[in-house]
Amino acid sequence: MANPSYWKHEWSRTDFTKHSVAFDEIFSGGPPKDGIPSIDNPKFVPVSEEKELTATDPVIGLIVNGVAKAYPVRILIWHEIVNDTIGGVPVSVTFCPLCNTAVVYDRRLDGKVLDFGTTGKLRNSDLVMYDRQTESWWQQFLGKGIIGEMTGKTLKAMPARLESWANFKARAPKGLVQVPNSKSMRNYGANPYRGYDSLDKPFLYSGEMPKNVPPLSRVVSTLDRSQAWSLDLLRKKKEIRLKDGLIFRWEPGQNSALDSGIIAKSADVGNVTVQRNGKDIPYFVDFAFAFHAFFPKATIHDK
């Protein structure tokens, strides 16, 4: 049960008088503060030296100022946040397994460089992060401060791709790829949420479900978030073009991170890109229930 008076024992620096959401919307996900440890000093090797990933392993691919890095989901599924700097830009690479939400945020805000950890809390089954500078709480799905000094502030989402390892290697053969700081720290390559994306209902969520698509099906949206397209529709069409110049494309060859107990053996959910004028823009491939929870009035196109 939400209890700011109790939270204060663990969060003595958080200003609970400032908040933009009701406290009773926030649930414990089980682990305590930093119980799911972020990676703050990530280790990388050249693409040519990586030997653990299969061609269809999912990675978050990021290119900033000519520097290319891949962050494997087999690592992020256990840590959820990687604080890094790429091409001179401080970033947080985030992944919420319960919402399948992968977002890269610029960590610079209001003259500060923030770094993020996990609160152990969920809202709409989505990761609630905190920044170590002010101990404000942030909604990972939105990049918005929801409790504390930074309430109402919004982080900038950066163009990144949730893509297969093969696709990243093809477009960035001289790039870098994250490897575990210690291989023994977690069972990297395993999926601790086995079968999750085949469930009828999501974990720790009791809100309204979307009416025209299964709650744990995937939908694709952009920063506008006024509408989304079901991944099944995009898979069927292969390409969707909008009047404003946006082009959504799908091709096979990327494993789900949340299907089989071994990610490399999981179902093929394919690769999505979203571009305008040939350039990547920020996009999201989330579970439908999570998109609907945060944007209940938005249209989800399924035909």
C-alpha positions as CSV (number, residue, x, y, z in Angstrom):
1,M,0.0,0.0,0.0
2,A,1.2,3.5,-0.8
3,N,2.5,5.2,2.3
4,P,4.8,8.2,2.0
5,S,5.3,8.3,5.7
6,Y,6.8,4.8,5.5
7,W,8.7,5.6,2.2
8,K,10.5,8.4,4.1
9,H,12.6,5.9,6.0
10,E,14.1,4.8,2.7
11,W,13.8,8.1,0.8
12,S,14.8,10.8,3.3
13,R,15.8,13.2,0.5
14,T,12.6,12.9,-1.5
15,D,10.2,15.8,-1.3
16,F,6.9,14.0,-1.0
17,T,5.0,17.3,-0.7
18,K,5.5,17.6,-4.5
19,H,3.8,15.1,-6.7
20,S,1.8,14.9,-9.9
21,V,0.2,11.5,-9.4
22,A,-1.8,9.9,-6.6
23,F,0.3,7.9,-4.2
24,D,-2.2,5.0,-4.4
25,E,-1.3,4.5,-8.0
26,I,2.2,3.4,-7.0
27,F,2.8,-0.3,-6.0
28,S,5.9,-2.1,-4.8
29,G,7.3,-4.4,-7.5
30,G,9.0,-6.5,-4.8
31,P,12.7,-5.3,-4.9
32,P,13.8,-2.4,-2.6
33,K,15.5,0.8,-3.7
34,D,18.3,-0.3,-6.1
35,G,17.3,-3.9,-5.6
36,I,17.4,-4.1,-9.4
37,P,20.9,-2.4,-9.8
38,S,21.5,0.0,-12.6
39,I,24.8,-0.1,-14.4
40,D,26.7,3.1,-14.0
41,N,30.1,2.2,-15.5
42,P,29.2,0.0,-18.5
43,K,31.8,-2.1,-20.2
44,F,32.1,-2.3,-24.0
45,V,34.0,-4.2,-26.6
46,P,34.2,-3.7,-30.4
47,V,31.3,-5.3,-32.4
48,S,33.8,-7.7,-33.9
49,E,34.8,-9.1,-30.5
50,E,31.3,-9.9,-29.2
51,K,30.8,-13.7,-29.1
52,E,27.8,-14.3,-26.9
53,L,24.9,-12.7,-28.9
54,T,23.0,-14.5,-31.6
55,A,22.0,-12.7,-34.8
56,T,18.4,-12.3,-33.6
57,D,19.2,-11.1,-30.0
58,P,17.4,-7.8,-29.3
59,V,19.6,-4.8,-28.6
60,I,19.0,-1.1,-28.1
61,G,21.1,0.5,-30.9
62,L,22.1,4.1,-30.4
63,I,24.3,6.4,-32.6
64,V,25.2,9.9,-31.3
65,N,27.6,12.2,-33.0
66,G,29.1,9.4,-35.0
67,V,29.6,7.1,-32.0
68,A,27.6,3.8,-32.2
69,K,26.8,1.6,-29.2
70,A,24.5,-1.4,-28.7
71,Y,23.0,-2.2,-25.4
72,P,21.8,-5.9,-25.3
73,V,18.4,-6.5,-23.8
74,R,19.8,-9.7,-22.3
75,I,21.7,-7.3,-19.9
76,L,19.0,-4.6,-19.6
77,I,16.3,-7.1,-18.6
78,W,18.3,-7.7,-15.3
79,H,19.4,-4.1,-14.7
80,E,16.7,-1.9,-16.4
81,I,18.9,1.2,-16.5
82,V,22.4,1.9,-18.0
83,N,23.8,5.3,-17.3
84,D,26.4,6.1,-19.9
85,T,27.9,8.9,-22.1
86,I,28.0,8.5,-25.9
87,G,29.3,11.0,-28.4
88,G,29.7,13.5,-25.5
89,V,26.1,13.2,-24.5
90,P,25.1,11.7,-21.1
91,V,22.3,9.2,-21.5
92,S,20.2,6.7,-19.6
93,V,19.3,3.6,-21.6
94,T,16.2,2.2,-20.0
95,F,14.1,-1.0,-20.4
96,C,11.0,-1.9,-18.4
97,P,10.3,-5.6,-19.0
98,L,6.8,-5.5,-17.7
99,C,5.8,-2.9,-20.4
100,N,8.4,-3.9,-23.0
101,T,9.3,-0.2,-23.0
102,A,12.8,0.7,-24.3
103,V,13.7,4.4,-24.2
104,V,16.9,6.3,-24.2
105,Y,16.9,9.6,-22.4
106,D,19.3,12.5,-22.4
107,R,20.4,12.9,-18.7
108,R,21.0,16.6,-19.0
109,L,18.2,18.8,-17.5
110,D,18.2,22.3,-16.0
111,G,21.9,22.6,-15.8
112,K,22.3,19.2,-14.0
113,V,23.5,15.8,-15.3
114,L,21.3,13.3,-13.7
115,D,21.9,9.6,-13.2
116,F,19.2,7.1,-12.5
117,G,18.4,4.1,-10.4
118,T,15.4,1.9,-9.7
119,T,13.0,2.6,-6.9
120,G,11.5,-0.9,-6.8
121,K,8.1,0.7,-7.4
122,L,5.7,0.4,-10.3
123,R,2.9,2.6,-11.7
124,N,0.7,1.1,-14.4
125,S,3.1,-1.8,-14.1
126,D,5.9,0.5,-15.4
127,L,9.3,1.1,-13.9
128,V,9.5,4.1,-11.5
129,M,13.1,5.4,-11.7
130,Y,14.7,8.0,-9.4
131,D,17.6,10.4,-10.0
132,R,20.4,10.3,-7.5
133,Q,20.9,14.1,-7.5
134,T,17.5,15.0,-6.0
135,E,16.0,11.6,-5.3
136,S,12.9,12.6,-7.3
137,W,10.9,9.8,-8.8
138,W,10.4,9.5,-12.6
139,Q,8.0,7.5,-14.8
140,Q,10.2,5.5,-17.2
141,F,7.4,5.2,-19.8
142,L,7.0,9.0,-20.0
143,G,10.4,10.4,-18.9
144,K,8.5,12.7,-16.5
145,G,9.2,13.5,-12.9
146,I,6.2,12.4,-10.8
147,I,7.3,12.9,-7.2
148,G,9.8,15.2,-5.6
149,E,11.8,18.3,-6.6
150,M,11.7,17.4,-10.3
151,T,8.0,16.9,-10.5
152,G,6.6,18.1,-13.9
153,K,10.0,18.0,-15.5
154,T,10.5,16.0,-18.7
155,L,13.6,14.2,-20.0
156,K,14.3,14.3,-23.8
157,A,13.9,11.0,-25.5
158,M,16.5,10.3,-28.1
159,P,16.2,8.4,-31.4
160,A,17.2,4.8,-30.8
161,R,16.3,1.4,-32.3
162,L,15.1,-1.7,-30.6
163,E,16.7,-4.0,-33.2
164,S,18.4,-7.3,-33.8
165,W,22.1,-7.7,-33.1
166,A,22.6,-8.6,-36.8
167,N,20.9,-5.3,-37.9
168,F,23.0,-3.2,-35.5
169,K,26.2,-4.9,-36.7
170,A,25.3,-4.2,-40.3
171,R,24.7,-0.5,-39.8
172,A,27.6,0.0,-37.3
173,P,30.3,-2.6,-38.0
174,K,32.9,-0.4,-36.2
175,G,30.6,0.3,-33.2
176,L,30.8,-0.9,-29.6
177,V,28.6,-3.3,-27.8
178,Q,28.0,-3.5,-24.0
179,V,29.1,-6.7,-22.2
180,P,28.4,-7.7,-18.6
181,N,30.7,-6.0,-16.1
182,S,30.7,-9.5,-14.4
183,K,29.3,-12.5,-16.2
184,S,28.5,-14.2,-12.9
185,M,26.4,-11.3,-11.6
186,R,23.2,-12.5,-13.4
187,N,22.1,-15.3,-15.7
188,Y,22.6,-13.2,-18.8
189,G,20.7,-14.6,-21.8
190,A,17.9,-16.0,-19.7
191,N,14.5,-14.4,-19.4
192,P,13.3,-14.2,-15.8
193,Y,9.8,-13.3,-17.1
194,R,9.3,-16.5,-19.1
195,G,6.0,-16.5,-21.1
196,Y,5.1,-13.0,-20.0
197,D,4.1,-11.7,-23.4
198,S,1.7,-14.6,-23.8
199,L,-0.3,-14.0,-20.6
200,D,-3.9,-12.8,-20.7
201,K,-3.2,-10.1,-18.1
202,P,-0.2,-8.0,-17.1
203,F,1.6,-8.2,-13.7
204,L,0.6,-5.7,-11.0
205,Y,-1.9,-3.8,-13.2
206,S,-5.6,-3.5,-12.5
207,G,-6.5,-0.6,-14.8
208,E,-8.6,-0.5,-17.9
209,M,-7.5,-2.7,-20.8
210,P,-7.5,-1.7,-24.5
211,K,-10.7,-3.0,-26.2
212,N,-9.5,-3.8,-29.7
213,V,-6.1,-5.5,-29.2
214,P,-4.8,-8.0,-26.6
215,P,-3.3,-6.3,-23.6
216,L,0.1,-7.9,-24.0
217,S,0.3,-7.5,-27.7
218,R,2.8,-4.9,-29.0
219,V,1.9,-1.4,-30.4
220,V,4.2,1.1,-32.1
221,S,4.0,4.8,-31.3
222,T,6.0,8.0,-31.6
223,L,6.6,11.0,-29.3
224,D,3.2,12.4,-30.2
225,R,1.5,9.4,-28.5
226,S,-1.9,10.5,-29.9
227,Q,-2.2,7.2,-31.7
228,A,-0.4,3.9,-32.1
229,W,-0.4,1.0,-34.6
230,S,-0.5,-2.6,-33.6
231,L,2.6,-4.6,-34.4
232,D,0.5,-7.3,-36.0
233,L,-0.9,-4.7,-38.4
234,L,2.6,-3.4,-39.2
235,R,3.9,-6.9,-39.7
236,K,1.1,-7.6,-42.1
237,K,1.6,-4.4,-44.1
238,K,5.4,-4.3,-43.8
239,E,5.2,-0.5,-44.3
240,I,2.9,2.2,-43.2
241,R,3.2,5.8,-44.6
242,L,1.5,8.8,-43.0
243,K,0.6,12.1,-44.6
244,D,3.1,13.9,-42.3
245,G,6.0,12.0,-43.8
246,L,6.4,9.4,-41.1
247,I,7.3,5.9,-42.4
248,F,6.9,2.8,-40.2
249,R,8.7,-0.3,-41.4
250,W,8.8,-3.9,-40.2
251,E,11.1,-6.8,-41.1
252,P,11.6,-10.2,-39.4
253,G,14.6,-11.3,-37.4
254,Q,14.4,-10.1,-33.8
255,N,13.5,-12.3,-30.8
256,S,11.1,-11.3,-28.1
257,A,12.9,-10.7,-24.8
258,L,9.9,-12.0,-22.8
259,D,8.8,-15.3,-24.5
260,S,11.0,-18.3,-24.0
261,G,13.2,-18.8,-20.9
262,I,16.2,-18.3,-23.2
263,I,16.0,-15.0,-25.2
264,A,17.8,-16.4,-28.2
265,K,15.1,-19.1,-28.5
266,S,12.2,-16.8,-28.2
267,A,9.5,-16.0,-30.8
268,D,10.4,-13.6,-33.7
269,V,8.7,-10.3,-33.2
270,G,10.7,-8.5,-35.9
271,N,12.4,-5.2,-36.3
272,V,10.7,-1.8,-36.4
273,T,12.1,1.5,-37.7
274,V,10.3,4.8,-37.8
275,Q,11.7,7.6,-39.9
276,R,11.0,11.0,-41.4
277,N,13.0,12.2,-44.4
278,G,15.3,9.2,-44.1
279,K,16.2,10.0,-40.4
280,D,15.3,8.0,-37.3
281,I,12.9,9.6,-34.8
282,P,12.1,8.4,-31.3
283,Y,9.6,5.6,-31.3
284,F,8.3,3.0,-28.9
285,V,7.3,-0.7,-29.1
286,D,5.2,-1.1,-25.9
287,F,2.7,-3.6,-24.7
288,A,-0.8,-2.3,-25.6
289,F,-2.1,-2.2,-22.0
290,A,0.8,0.2,-21.0
291,F,0.2,2.5,-23.9
292,H,-3.5,2.5,-23.1
293,A,-2.9,3.1,-19.4
294,F,-0.9,6.3,-20.0
295,F,-2.8,7.4,-23.1
296,P,-6.4,6.1,-22.6
297,K,-7.9,8.5,-25.3
298,A,-5.3,7.6,-28.0
299,T,-6.4,5.4,-30.9
300,I,-4.7,2.1,-31.4
301,H,-5.0,1.2,-35.1
302,D,-5.4,-2.5,-35.8
303,K,-6.8,-2.5,-39.3
